[in-house]
Amino acid sequence: MRSRYSAFAVHDAGYLLRTWHPATRPPSLDLDPRLAWEGLEVLATEAGGPDDVNGIVEFRAHHRTGRESGVLHEVSRFRRQGEQWLYVRGRTEMSTDRHTPETQPDPGGPRA
């Protein structure tokens, strides 16, 4: 999972396709070169150990496009094929924080 995040960060579509399960793998990927991945938080894991065939990872990946930041929140499913874990599918929620450094809300809230 972390290696796939790193591949997204360096725009390595080949690695992402090689680590995608053949049953769900797209024919190609068109990665946005403007999208900068800035951090990964693994929130939870289920199975995925040495004796498991399936695994689940919940994570948040922080990104920036220009001056806009956002978060991809996903629960991903993986399946072991031989010695390699392959991405099968994920349930995602992507949010964009429309705040730029000049328009960040005041942490103290509105003032009268």
Backbone as XML, in Angstrom:
<?xml version="1.0"?>
<chain id="A" units="angstrom">
  <residue number="1" name="MET">
    <atom name="N" x="0.831" y="-1.188" z="0.000"/>
    <atom name="CA" x="0.000" y="0.000" z="0.000"/>
    <atom name="C" x="0.865" y="1.237" z="0.000"/>
  </residue>
  <residue number="2" name="ARG">
    <atom name="N" x="1.845" y="1.272" z="0.868"/>
    <atom name="CA" x="2.730" y="2.439" z="0.917"/>
    <atom name="C" x="3.520" y="2.586" z="-0.372"/>
  </residue>
  <residue number="3" name="SER">
    <atom name="N" x="3.881" y="1.475" z="-0.974"/>
    <atom name="CA" x="4.629" y="1.555" z="-2.232"/>
    <atom name="C" x="3.751" y="2.124" z="-3.345"/>
  </residue>
  <residue number="4" name="ARG">
    <atom name="N" x="2.463" y="1.839" z="-3.317"/>
    <atom name="CA" x="1.562" y="2.408" z="-4.327"/>
    <atom name="C" x="1.396" y="3.906" z="-4.095"/>
  </residue>
  <residue number="5" name="TYR">
    <atom name="N" x="1.322" y="4.328" z="-2.838"/>
    <atom name="CA" x="1.271" y="5.769" z="-2.550"/>
    <atom name="C" x="2.524" y="6.446" z="-3.108"/>
  </residue>
  <residue number="6" name="SER">
    <atom name="N" x="3.681" y="5.845" z="-2.854"/>
    <atom name="CA" x="4.935" y="6.409" z="-3.360"/>
    <atom name="C" x="4.927" y="6.480" z="-4.887"/>
  </residue>
  <residue number="7" name="ALA">
    <atom name="N" x="4.364" y="5.460" z="-5.528"/>
    <atom name="CA" x="4.275" y="5.460" z="-6.994"/>
    <atom name="C" x="3.377" y="6.589" z="-7.484"/>
  </residue>
  <residue number="8" name="PHE">
    <atom name="N" x="2.283" y="6.837" z="-6.785"/>
    <atom name="CA" x="1.448" y="7.985" z="-7.154"/>
    <atom name="C" x="2.231" y="9.281" z="-6.984"/>
  </residue>
  <residue number="9" name="ALA">
    <atom name="N" x="2.997" y="9.381" z="-5.905"/>
    <atom name="CA" x="3.748" y="10.605" z="-5.622"/>
    <atom name="C" x="4.777" y="10.918" z="-6.711"/>
  </residue>
  <residue number="10" name="VAL">
    <atom name="N" x="5.367" y="9.891" z="-7.300"/>
    <atom name="CA" x="6.380" y="10.116" z="-8.356"/>
    <atom name="C" x="5.807" y="9.854" z="-9.751"/>
  </residue>
  <residue number="11" name="HIS">
    <atom name="N" x="4.480" y="9.688" z="-9.836"/>
    <atom name="CA" x="3.776" y="9.509" z="-11.120"/>
    <atom name="C" x="4.278" y="8.291" z="-11.891"/>
  </residue>
  <residue number="12" name="ASP">
    <atom name="N" x="4.459" y="7.175" z="-11.181"/>
    <atom name="CA" x="4.945" y="5.944" z="-11.793"/>
    <atom name="C" x="3.752" y="5.051" z="-12.169"/>
  </residue>
  <residue number="13" name="ALA">
    <atom name="N" x="3.117" y="5.354" z="-13.294"/>
    <atom name="CA" x="1.941" y="4.614" z="-13.741"/>
    <atom name="C" x="2.261" y="3.139" z="-13.988"/>
  </residue>
  <residue number="14" name="GLY">
    <atom name="N" x="3.452" y="2.843" z="-14.473"/>
    <atom name="CA" x="3.834" y="1.459" z="-14.730"/>
    <atom name="C" x="3.779" y="0.610" z="-13.473"/>
  </residue>
  <residue number="15" name="TYR">
    <atom name="N" x="4.330" y="1.122" z="-12.370"/>
    <atom name="CA" x="4.301" y="0.380" z="-11.111"/>
    <atom name="C" x="2.861" y="0.197" z="-10.635"/>
  </residue>
  <residue number="16" name="LEU">
    <atom name="N" x="2.066" y="1.259" z="-10.738"/>
    <atom name="CA" x="0.677" y="1.165" z="-10.297"/>
    <atom name="C" x="-0.074" y="0.094" z="-11.078"/>
  </residue>
  <residue number="17" name="LEU">
    <atom name="N" x="0.138" y="0.036" z="-12.378"/>
    <atom name="CA" x="-0.531" y="-0.986" z="-13.189"/>
    <atom name="C" x="-0.031" y="-2.388" z="-12.863"/>
  </residue>
  <residue number="18" name="ARG">
    <atom name="N" x="1.272" y="-2.529" z="-12.601"/>
    <atom name="CA" x="1.829" y="-3.852" z="-12.260"/>
    <atom name="C" x="1.329" y="-4.361" z="-10.916"/>
  </residue>
  <residue number="19" name="THR">
    <atom name="N" x="0.947" y="-3.460" z="-10.021"/>
    <atom name="CA" x="0.488" y="-3.860" z="-8.688"/>
    <atom name="C" x="-1.028" y="-3.787" z="-8.565"/>
  </residue>
  <residue number="20" name="TRP">
    <atom name="N" x="-1.718" y="-3.777" z="-9.686"/>
    <atom name="CA" x="-3.184" y="-3.755" z="-9.751"/>
    <atom name="C" x="-3.654" y="-5.136" z="-10.156"/>
  </residue>
  <residue number="21" name="HIS">
    <atom name="N" x="-4.631" y="-5.680" z="-9.472"/>
    <atom name="CA" x="-5.141" y="-7.020" z="-9.789"/>
    <atom name="C" x="-5.669" y="-7.043" z="-11.225"/>
  </residue>
  <residue number="22" name="PRO">
    <atom name="N" x="-5.324" y="-8.076" z="-12.007"/>
    <atom name="CA" x="-5.740" y="-8.122" z="-13.409"/>
    <atom name="C" x="-7.257" y="-8.063" z="-13.617"/>
  </residue>
  <residue number="23" name="ALA">
    <atom name="N" x="-8.037" y="-8.518" z="-12.648"/>
    <atom name="CA" x="-9.496" y="-8.512" z="-12.798"/>
    <atom name="C" x="-10.085" y="-7.105" z="-12.785"/>
  </residue>
  <residue number="24" name="THR">
    <atom name="N" x="-9.379" y="-6.152" z="-12.183"/>
    <atom name="CA" x="-9.912" y="-4.793" z="-12.061"/>
    <atom name="C" x="-8.981" y="-3.726" z="-12.648"/>
  </residue>
  <residue number="25" name="ARG">
    <atom name="N" x="-7.844" y="-4.129" z="-13.151"/>
    <atom name="CA" x="-6.836" y="-3.189" z="-13.669"/>
    <atom name="C" x="-7.332" y="-2.488" z="-14.938"/>
  </residue>
  <residue number="26" name="PRO">
    <atom name="N" x="-7.214" y="-1.162" z="-14.993"/>
    <atom name="CA" x="-7.563" y="-0.451" z="-16.227"/>
    <atom name="C" x="-6.475" y="-0.668" z="-17.274"/>
  </residue>
  <residue number="27" name="PRO">
    <atom name="N" x="-6.770" y="-0.427" z="-18.546"/>
    <atom name="CA" x="-5.756" y="-0.616" z="-19.590"/>
    <atom name="C" x="-4.599" y="0.375" z="-19.474"/>
  </residue>
  <residue number="28" name="SER">
    <atom name="N" x="-4.869" y="1.568" z="-18.913"/>
    <atom name="CA" x="-3.818" y="2.574" z="-18.753"/>
    <atom name="C" x="-4.227" y="3.547" z="-17.657"/>
  </residue>
  <residue number="29" name="LEU">
    <atom name="N" x="-3.274" y="4.360" z="-17.239"/>
    <atom name="CA" x="-3.528" y="5.407" z="-16.246"/>
    <atom name="C" x="-3.039" y="6.728" z="-16.806"/>
  </residue>
  <residue number="30" name="ASP">
    <atom name="N" x="-3.814" y="7.762" z="-16.574"/>
    <atom name="CA" x="-3.420" y="9.110" z="-16.970"/>
    <atom name="C" x="-3.287" y="9.924" z="-15.693"/>
  </residue>
  <residue number="31" name="LEU">
    <atom name="N" x="-2.083" y="9.984" z="-15.136"/>
    <atom name="CA" x="-1.847" y="10.677" z="-13.875"/>
    <atom name="C" x="-1.655" y="12.164" z="-14.130"/>
  </residue>
  <residue number="32" name="ASP">
    <atom name="N" x="-2.263" y="12.979" z="-13.292"/>
    <atom name="CA" x="-2.177" y="14.427" z="-13.428"/>
    <atom name="C" x="-0.835" y="14.913" z="-12.891"/>
  </residue>
  <residue number="33" name="PRO">
    <atom name="N" x="0.051" y="15.437" z="-13.739"/>
    <atom name="CA" x="1.367" y="15.873" z="-13.263"/>
    <atom name="C" x="1.295" y="17.076" z="-12.330"/>
  </residue>
  <residue number="34" name="ARG">
    <atom name="N" x="0.161" y="17.782" z="-12.292"/>
    <atom name="CA" x="0.021" y="18.932" z="-11.384"/>
    <atom name="C" x="-0.315" y="18.505" z="-9.969"/>
  </residue>
  <residue number="35" name="LEU">
    <atom name="N" x="-0.734" y="17.260" z="-9.796"/>
    <atom name="CA" x="-1.160" y="16.762" z="-8.493"/>
    <atom name="C" x="0.056" y="16.317" z="-7.690"/>
  </residue>
  <residue number="36" name="ALA">
    <atom name="N" x="0.282" y="16.964" z="-6.562"/>
    <atom name="CA" x="1.409" y="16.632" z="-5.678"/>
    <atom name="C" x="0.866" y="15.949" z="-4.426"/>
  </residue>
  <residue number="37" name="TRP">
    <atom name="N" x="1.313" y="14.724" z="-4.184"/>
    <atom name="CA" x="0.908" y="13.981" z="-2.990"/>
    <atom name="C" x="1.846" y="14.363" z="-1.864"/>
  </residue>
  <residue number="38" name="GLU">
    <atom name="N" x="1.274" y="14.761" z="-0.712"/>
    <atom name="CA" x="2.071" y="15.370" z="0.358"/>
    <atom name="C" x="2.089" y="14.604" z="1.668"/>
  </residue>
  <residue number="39" name="GLY">
    <atom name="N" x="1.349" y="13.527" z="1.773"/>
    <atom name="CA" x="1.381" y="12.789" z="3.033"/>
    <atom name="C" x="0.372" y="11.662" z="3.044"/>
  </residue>
  <residue number="40" name="LEU">
    <atom name="N" x="0.718" y="10.607" z="3.763"/>
    <atom name="CA" x="-0.133" y="9.424" z="3.866"/>
    <atom name="C" x="-0.370" y="9.111" z="5.332"/>
  </residue>
  <residue number="41" name="GLU">
    <atom name="N" x="-1.625" y="8.892" z="5.684"/>
    <atom name="CA" x="-1.999" y="8.436" z="7.024"/>
    <atom name="C" x="-2.709" y="7.097" z="6.872"/>
  </residue>
  <residue number="42" name="VAL">
    <atom name="N" x="-2.146" y="6.033" z="7.404"/>
    <atom name="CA" x="-2.833" y="4.746" z="7.432"/>
    <atom name="C" x="-3.698" y="4.751" z="8.685"/>
  </residue>
  <residue number="43" name="LEU">
    <atom name="N" x="-5.001" y="4.644" z="8.484"/>
    <atom name="CA" x="-5.947" y="4.747" z="9.598"/>
    <atom name="C" x="-6.281" y="3.395" z="10.208"/>
  </residue>
  <residue number="44" name="ALA">
    <atom name="N" x="-6.356" y="2.353" z="9.373"/>
    <atom name="CA" x="-6.723" y="1.027" z="9.878"/>
    <atom name="C" x="-6.319" y="-0.027" z="8.859"/>
  </residue>
  <residue number="45" name="THR">
    <atom name="N" x="-6.049" y="-1.219" z="9.363"/>
    <atom name="CA" x="-5.787" y="-2.366" z="8.496"/>
    <atom name="C" x="-6.591" y="-3.549" z="9.018"/>
  </residue>
  <residue number="46" name="GLU">
    <atom name="N" x="-6.913" y="-4.430" z="8.093"/>
    <atom name="CA" x="-7.633" y="-5.652" z="8.454"/>
    <atom name="C" x="-7.031" y="-6.778" z="7.628"/>
  </residue>
  <residue number="47" name="ALA">
    <atom name="N" x="-6.629" y="-7.840" z="8.297"/>
    <atom name="CA" x="-5.961" y="-8.976" z="7.649"/>
    <atom name="C" x="-4.701" y="-8.454" z="6.945"/>
  </residue>
  <residue number="48" name="GLY">
    <atom name="N" x="-4.302" y="-9.105" z="5.867"/>
    <atom name="CA" x="-3.104" y="-8.670" z="5.149"/>
    <atom name="C" x="-1.807" y="-9.177" z="5.749"/>
  </residue>
  <residue number="49" name="GLY">
    <atom name="N" x="-1.898" y="-10.131" z="6.651"/>
    <atom name="CA" x="-0.701" y="-10.679" z="7.266"/>
    <atom name="C" x="-0.067" y="-11.772" z="6.416"/>
  </residue>
  <residue number="50" name="PRO">
    <atom name="N" x="1.012" y="-12.377" z="6.909"/>
    <atom name="CA" x="1.740" y="-13.397" z="6.142"/>
    <atom name="C" x="0.903" y="-14.609" z="5.746"/>
  </residue>
  <residue number="51" name="ASP">
    <atom name="N" x="-0.117" y="-14.941" z="6.522"/>
    <atom name="CA" x="-0.945" y="-16.110" z="6.214"/>
    <atom name="C" x="-2.264" y="-15.751" z="5.537"/>
  </residue>
  <residue number="52" name="ASP">
    <atom name="N" x="-2.463" y="-14.471" z="5.212"/>
    <atom name="CA" x="-3.723" y="-14.020" z="4.621"/>
    <atom name="C" x="-3.629" y="-13.938" z="3.106"/>
  </residue>
  <residue number="53" name="VAL">
    <atom name="N" x="-4.773" y="-14.071" z="2.466"/>
    <atom name="CA" x="-4.873" y="-13.913" z="1.010"/>
    <atom name="C" x="-5.459" y="-12.545" z="0.678"/>
  </residue>
  <residue number="54" name="ASN">
    <atom name="N" x="-6.283" y="-12.008" z="1.575"/>
    <atom name="CA" x="-6.923" y="-10.712" z="1.381"/>
    <atom name="C" x="-6.504" y="-9.746" z="2.478"/>
  </residue>
  <residue number="55" name="GLY">
    <atom name="N" x="-6.579" y="-8.472" z="2.163"/>
    <atom name="CA" x="-6.281" y="-7.443" z="3.143"/>
    <atom name="C" x="-7.028" y="-6.165" z="2.817"/>
  </residue>
  <residue number="56" name="ILE">
    <atom name="N" x="-7.270" y="-5.378" z="3.848"/>
    <atom name="CA" x="-7.971" y="-4.097" z="3.701"/>
    <atom name="C" x="-7.144" y="-3.027" z="4.399"/>
  </residue>
  <residue number="57" name="VAL">
    <atom name="N" x="-7.015" y="-1.873" z="3.741"/>
    <atom name="CA" x="-6.300" y="-0.735" z="4.322"/>
    <atom name="C" x="-7.181" y="0.495" z="4.171"/>
  </residue>
  <residue number="58" name="GLU">
    <atom name="N" x="-7.399" y="1.202" z="5.271"/>
    <atom name="CA" x="-8.085" y="2.493" z="5.227"/>
    <atom name="C" x="-7.025" y="3.567" z="5.409"/>
  </residue>
  <residue number="59" name="PHE">
    <atom name="N" x="-7.063" y="4.583" z="4.553"/>
    <atom name="CA" x="-6.035" y="5.622" z="4.619"/>
    <atom name="C" x="-6.578" y="6.970" z="4.181"/>
  </residue>
  <residue number="60" name="ARG">
    <atom name="N" x="-5.815" y="7.994" z="4.498"/>
    <atom name="CA" x="-6.013" y="9.343" z="3.975"/>
    <atom name="C" x="-4.716" y="9.752" z="3.295"/>
  </residue>
  <residue number="61" name="ALA">
    <atom name="N" x="-4.830" y="10.225" z="2.056"/>
    <atom name="CA" x="-3.667" y="10.725" z="1.313"/>
    <atom name="C" x="-3.906" y="12.204" z="1.035"/>
  </residue>
  <residue number="62" name="HIS">
    <atom name="N" x="-2.987" y="13.018" z="1.499"/>
    <atom name="CA" x="-3.102" y="14.476" z="1.360"/>
    <atom name="C" x="-2.424" y="14.912" z="0.068"/>
  </residue>
  <residue number="63" name="HIS">
    <atom name="N" x="-3.071" y="15.828" z="-0.631"/>
    <atom name="CA" x="-2.534" y="16.255" z="-1.920"/>
    <atom name="C" x="-2.732" y="17.753" z="-2.116"/>
  </residue>
  <residue number="64" name="ARG">
    <atom name="N" x="-2.040" y="18.258" z="-3.117"/>
    <atom name="CA" x="-2.136" y="19.666" z="-3.478"/>
    <atom name="C" x="-2.089" y="19.760" z="-4.996"/>
  </residue>
  <residue number="65" name="THR">
    <atom name="N" x="-2.953" y="20.633" z="-5.532"/>
    <atom name="CA" x="-2.911" y="20.986" z="-6.948"/>
    <atom name="C" x="-2.823" y="22.498" z="-6.976"/>
  </residue>
  <residue number="66" name="GLY">
    <atom name="N" x="-1.668" y="23.007" z="-7.375"/>
    <atom name="CA" x="-1.475" y="24.451" z="-7.315"/>
    <atom name="C" x="-1.572" y="24.914" z="-5.878"/>
  </residue>
  <residue number="67" name="ARG">
    <atom name="N" x="-2.531" y="25.781" z="-5.610"/>
    <atom name="CA" x="-2.698" y="26.330" z="-4.259"/>
    <atom name="C" x="-3.855" y="25.685" z="-3.503"/>
  </residue>
  <residue number="68" name="GLU">
    <atom name="N" x="-4.525" y="24.713" z="-4.120"/>
    <atom name="CA" x="-5.628" y="24.020" z="-3.456"/>
    <atom name="C" x="-5.139" y="22.706" z="-2.861"/>
  </residue>
  <residue number="69" name="SER">
    <atom name="N" x="-5.554" y="22.453" z="-1.628"/>
    <atom name="CA" x="-5.195" y="21.189" z="-0.992"/>
    <atom name="C" x="-6.440" y="20.326" z="-0.854"/>
  </residue>
  <residue number="70" name="GLY">
    <atom name="N" x="-6.230" y="19.041" z="-0.702"/>
    <atom name="CA" x="-7.344" y="18.119" z="-0.552"/>
    <atom name="C" x="-6.900" y="16.832" z="0.098"/>
  </residue>
  <residue number="71" name="VAL">
    <atom name="N" x="-7.859" y="15.972" z="0.326"/>
    <atom name="CA" x="-7.604" y="14.684" z="0.972"/>
    <atom name="C" x="-8.389" y="13.608" z="0.241"/>
  </residue>
  <residue number="72" name="LEU">
    <atom name="N" x="-7.717" y="12.515" z="-0.069"/>
    <atom name="CA" x="-8.367" y="11.323" z="-0.593"/>
    <atom name="C" x="-8.489" y="10.351" z="0.576"/>
  </residue>
  <residue number="73" name="HIS">
    <atom name="N" x="-9.712" y="9.999" z="0.928"/>
    <atom name="CA" x="-9.962" y="9.033" z="2.001"/>
    <atom name="C" x="-10.469" y="7.773" z="1.317"/>
  </residue>
  <residue number="74" name="GLU">
    <atom name="N" x="-9.771" y="6.667" z="1.509"/>
    <atom name="CA" x="-10.125" y="5.437" z="0.797"/>
    <atom name="C" x="-10.016" y="4.228" z="1.708"/>
  </residue>
  <residue number="75" name="VAL">
    <atom name="N" x="-10.892" y="3.267" z="1.463"/>
    <atom name="CA" x="-10.775" y="1.932" z="2.038"/>
    <atom name="C" x="-10.453" y="1.034" z="0.848"/>
  </residue>
  <residue number="76" name="SER">
    <atom name="N" x="-9.220" y="0.503" z="0.821"/>
    <atom name="CA" x="-8.722" y="-0.288" z="-0.308"/>
    <atom name="C" x="-8.711" y="-1.765" z="0.030"/>
  </residue>
  <residue number="77" name="ARG">
    <atom name="N" x="-9.014" y="-2.563" z="-0.979"/>
    <atom name="CA" x="-8.960" y="-4.020" z="-0.843"/>
    <atom name="C" x="-7.800" y="-4.546" z="-1.681"/>
  </residue>
  <residue number="78" name="PHE">
    <atom name="N" x="-7.027" y="-5.445" z="-1.073"/>
    <atom name="CA" x="-5.870" y="-6.047" z="-1.722"/>
    <atom name="C" x="-6.018" y="-7.563" z="-1.702"/>
  </residue>
  <residue number="79" name="ARG">
    <atom name="N" x="-5.369" y="-8.211" z="-2.654"/>
    <atom name="CA" x="-5.357" y="-9.681" z="-2.713"/>
    <atom name="C" x="-3.930" y="-10.125" z="-3.020"/>
  </residue>
  <residue number="80" name="ARG">
    <atom name="N" x="-3.494" y="-11.141" z="-2.276"/>
    <atom name="CA" x="-2.158" y="-11.686" z="-2.505"/>
    <atom name="C" x="-2.196" y="-12.619" z="-3.709"/>
  </residue>
  <residue number="81" name="GLN">
    <atom name="N" x="-1.222" y="-12.427" z="-4.598"/>
    <atom name="CA" x="-1.042" y="-13.318" z="-5.742"/>
    <atom name="C" x="0.428" y="-13.722" z="-5.711"/>
  </residue>
  <residue number="82" name="GLY">
    <atom name="N" x="0.679" y="-14.961" z="-5.314"/>
    <atom name="CA" x="2.056" y="-15.388" z="-5.100"/>
    <atom name="C" x="2.611" y="-14.646" z="-3.894"/>
  </residue>
  <residue number="83" name="GLU">
    <atom name="N" x="3.731" y="-13.965" z="-4.071"/>
    <atom name="CA" x="4.351" y="-13.198" z="-2.984"/>
    <atom name="C" x="3.980" y="-11.720" z="-3.018"/>
  </residue>
  <residue number="84" name="GLN">
    <atom name="N" x="3.152" y="-11.320" z="-3.985"/>
    <atom name="CA" x="2.864" y="-9.897" z="-4.186"/>
    <atom name="C" x="1.426" y="-9.563" z="-3.814"/>
  </residue>
  <residue number="85" name="TRP">
    <atom name="N" x="1.255" y="-8.417" z="-3.140"/>
    <atom name="CA" x="-0.071" y="-7.894" z="-2.853"/>
    <atom name="C" x="-0.501" y="-7.022" z="-4.022"/>
  </residue>
  <residue number="86" name="LEU">
    <atom name="N" x="-1.728" y="-7.245" z="-4.504"/>
    <atom name="CA" x="-2.262" y="-6.492" z="-5.627"/>
    <atom name="C" x="-3.505" y="-5.718" z="-5.198"/>
  </residue>
  <residue number="87" name="TYR">
    <atom name="N" x="-3.598" y="-4.477" z="-5.662"/>
    <atom name="CA" x="-4.764" y="-3.633" z="-5.403"/>
    <atom name="C" x="-5.942" y="-4.183" z="-6.197"/>
  </residue>
  <residue number="88" name="VAL">
    <atom name="N" x="-7.088" y="-4.366" z="-5.533"/>
    <atom name="CA" x="-8.289" y="-4.873" z="-6.200"/>
    <atom name="C" x="-9.254" y="-3.726" z="-6.476"/>
  </residue>
  <residue number="89" name="ARG">
    <atom name="N" x="-9.645" y="-3.031" z="-5.439"/>
    <atom name="CA" x="-10.567" y="-1.903" z="-5.600"/>
    <atom name="C" x="-10.598" y="-1.114" z="-4.300"/>
  </residue>
  <residue number="90" name="GLY">
    <atom name="N" x="-11.208" y="0.074" z="-4.394"/>
    <atom name="CA" x="-11.327" y="0.897" z="-3.206"/>
    <atom name="C" x="-12.605" y="1.703" z="-3.219"/>
  </residue>
  <residue number="91" name="ARG">
    <atom name="N" x="-13.036" y="2.053" z="-2.049"/>
    <atom name="CA" x="-14.176" y="2.965" z="-1.879"/>
    <atom name="C" x="-13.570" y="4.302" z="-1.460"/>
  </residue>
  <residue number="92" name="THR">
    <atom name="N" x="-13.787" y="5.318" z="-2.273"/>
    <atom name="CA" x="-13.097" y="6.588" z="-2.044"/>
    <atom name="C" x="-14.051" y="7.722" z="-1.737"/>
  </residue>
  <residue number="93" name="GLU">
    <atom name="N" x="-13.449" y="8.701" z="-1.086"/>
    <atom name="CA" x="-14.106" y="9.968" z="-0.816"/>
    <atom name="C" x="-13.016" y="11.016" z="-0.962"/>
  </residue>
  <residue number="94" name="MET">
    <atom name="N" x="-13.176" y="11.928" z="-1.900"/>
    <atom name="CA" x="-12.147" y="12.939" z="-2.121"/>
    <atom name="C" x="-12.732" y="14.285" z="-1.762"/>
  </residue>
  <residue number="95" name="SER">
    <atom name="N" x="-12.007" y="15.047" z="-0.964"/>
    <atom name="CA" x="-12.456" y="16.387" z="-0.604"/>
    <atom name="C" x="-11.374" y="17.380" z="-0.980"/>
  </residue>
  <residue number="96" name="THR">
    <atom name="N" x="-11.807" y="18.566" z="-1.316"/>
    <atom name="CA" x="-10.867" y="19.627" z="-1.643"/>
    <atom name="C" x="-11.074" y="20.754" z="-0.667"/>
  </residue>
  <residue number="97" name="ASP">
    <atom name="N" x="-10.015" y="21.185" z="-0.077"/>
    <atom name="CA" x="-10.035" y="22.335" z="0.803"/>
    <atom name="C" x="-9.766" y="23.543" z="-0.081"/>
  </residue>
  <residue number="98" name="ARG">
    <atom name="N" x="-10.746" y="24.359" z="-0.269"/>
    <atom name="CA" x="-10.626" y="25.499" z="-1.185"/>
    <atom name="C" x="-9.843" y="26.662" z="-0.578"/>
  </residue>
  <residue number="99" name="HIS">
    <atom name="N" x="-9.316" y="26.484" z="0.602"/>
    <atom name="CA" x="-8.592" y="27.569" z="1.252"/>
    <atom name="C" x="-7.155" y="27.639" z="0.759"/>
  </residue>
  <residue number="100" name="THR">
    <atom name="N" x="-6.731" y="28.822" z="0.418"/>
    <atom name="CA" x="-5.338" y="29.082" z="0.091"/>
    <atom name="C" x="-4.732" y="29.762" z="1.304"/>
  </residue>
  <residue number="101" name="PRO">
    <atom name="N" x="-3.419" y="29.897" z="1.377"/>
    <atom name="CA" x="-2.831" y="30.529" z="2.566"/>
    <atom name="C" x="-3.416" y="31.906" z="2.875"/>
  </residue>
  <residue number="102" name="GLU">
    <atom name="N" x="-3.811" y="32.665" z="1.861"/>
    <atom name="CA" x="-4.352" y="34.004" z="2.100"/>
    <atom name="C" x="-5.794" y="33.980" z="2.574"/>
  </residue>
  <residue number="103" name="THR">
    <atom name="N" x="-6.504" y="32.864" z="2.347"/>
    <atom name="CA" x="-7.928" y="32.828" z="2.685"/>
    <atom name="C" x="-8.246" y="31.811" z="3.771"/>
  </residue>
  <residue number="104" name="GLN">
    <atom name="N" x="-7.254" y="31.397" z="4.532"/>
    <atom name="CA" x="-7.506" y="30.447" z="5.622"/>
    <atom name="C" x="-8.459" y="31.077" z="6.618"/>
  </residue>
  <residue number="105" name="PRO">
    <atom name="N" x="-9.460" y="30.305" z="7.092"/>
    <atom name="CA" x="-10.371" y="30.854" z="8.085"/>
    <atom name="C" x="-9.630" y="31.151" z="9.386"/>
  </residue>
  <residue number="106" name="ASP">
    <atom name="N" x="-10.099" y="32.145" z="10.086"/>
    <atom name="CA" x="-9.520" y="32.513" z="11.375"/>
    <atom name="C" x="-9.841" y="31.416" z="12.364"/>
  </residue>
  <residue number="107" name="PRO">
    <atom name="N" x="-8.811" y="30.792" z="12.993"/>
    <atom name="CA" x="-9.094" y="29.694" z="13.930"/>
    <atom name="C" x="-9.935" y="30.143" z="15.120"/>
  </residue>
  <residue number="108" name="GLY">
    <atom name="N" x="-9.962" y="31.433" z="15.408"/>
    <atom name="CA" x="-10.778" y="31.937" z="16.509"/>
    <atom name="C" x="-12.232" y="32.131" z="16.129"/>
  </residue>
  <residue number="109" name="GLY">
    <atom name="N" x="-12.560" y="31.932" z="14.859"/>
    <atom name="CA" x="-13.933" y="32.099" z="14.407"/>
    <atom name="C" x="-14.240" y="33.547" z="14.089"/>
  </residue>
  <residue number="110" name="PRO">
    <atom name="N" x="-15.488" y="33.802" z="13.680"/>
    <atom name="CA" x="-15.864" y="35.169" z="13.313"/>
    <atom name="C" x="-15.870" y="36.083" z="14.535"/>
  </residue>
  <residue number="111" name="ARG">
    <atom name="N" x="-15.605" y="37.330" z="14.273"/>
    <atom name="CA" x="-15.600" y="38.337" z="15.354"/>
    <atom name="C" x="-16.745" y="39.319" z="15.131"/>
  </residue>
  <residue number="112" name="ALA">
    <atom name="N" x="-17.332" y="39.750" z="16.216"/>
    <atom name="CA" x="-18.439" y="40.702" z="16.115"/>
    <atom name="C" x="-17.913" y="42.111" z="16.022"/>
  </residue>
</chain>
